[in-house]
Amino acid sequence: MLLLLYSVGPRETVGRLAELAYASKSTAIRWIDYLESQGLVCREAHPTDKRAIFVELSDKGKQLIRLYLFDTARSET
């Protein structure tokens, strides 16, 4: 989920993240709940659709993904 959020843009709906991850919406919500409890993502209400929720990386989440990608690229050289 973190990598998907990092790669698709600044924020995405829960339904779209589930679709991109080939996961059920309930599985996506459980992961998002966990990531939010760790301070890695934030949720925001959709401005026009009361059923939809946007998810975006927190600053801590962005730092973690960048560090992971940097370390992964460095270890391959």
C-alpha positions in Angstrom: 0.0 0.0 0.0 2.8 2.4 0.8 4.6 1.8 -2.5 1.3 2.1 -4.4 0.5 5.5 -2.7 4.0 6.7 -3.5 3.8 5.6 -7.1 0.3 6.6 -8.1 0.3 10.1 -6.7 -0.3 12.2 -3.6 -3.6 10.6 -2.6 -6.0 7.9 -3.8 -9.3 6.4 -2.7 -9.5 3.2 -0.7 -11.4 1.5 -3.5 -8.8 2.4 -6.1 -5.9 1.3 -3.8 -7.7 -2.1 -3.3 -8.1 -2.4 -7.0 -4.4 -1.6 -7.7 -3.3 -4.0 -5.0 -5.6 -6.8 -6.4 -7.0 -7.0 -2.9 -10.5 -6.9 -1.5 -11.7 -3.6 -0.1 -11.9 -5.1 3.4 -8.2 -6.2 3.1 -7.2 -2.8 1.9 -9.0 -1.1 4.8 -7.3 -3.4 7.3 -3.9 -2.5 5.9 -4.8 1.2 5.9 -5.9 0.9 9.5 -2.6 -0.5 10.4 -0.5 2.0 8.4 -2.5 4.8 9.9 -1.9 3.5 13.4 1.8 3.6 12.6 1.6 7.2 11.4 2.5 6.3 7.8 -0.8 7.4 6.1 -3.6 9.9 6.7 -7.2 9.6 5.7 -9.4 12.5 4.4 -13.0 12.6 3.5 -13.9 12.9 -0.2 -15.3 16.4 -0.7 -18.3 15.3 -2.8 -18.7 11.6 -2.2 -19.6 10.8 1.4 -18.9 7.1 0.8 -15.3 7.6 -0.4 -12.2 8.2 1.6 -8.9 9.5 0.3 -5.7 8.0 1.7 -2.3 9.8 1.4 1.2 9.2 2.7 2.1 11.1 5.8 5.5 12.8 6.0 6.8 9.9 8.0 5.4 7.5 5.3 7.1 9.4 2.5 10.4 9.4 4.4 10.2 5.6 5.0 9.5 4.8 1.3 12.3 7.1 0.1 14.7 5.5 2.5 13.6 2.0 1.4 14.0 2.9 -2.3 17.4 4.5 -1.6 18.7 1.5 0.3 17.3 -0.9 -2.2 19.0 1.0 -5.1 22.3 1.3 -3.2 22.4 -2.4 -2.3 22.0 -3.4 -6.0 25.2 -1.6 -7.0 
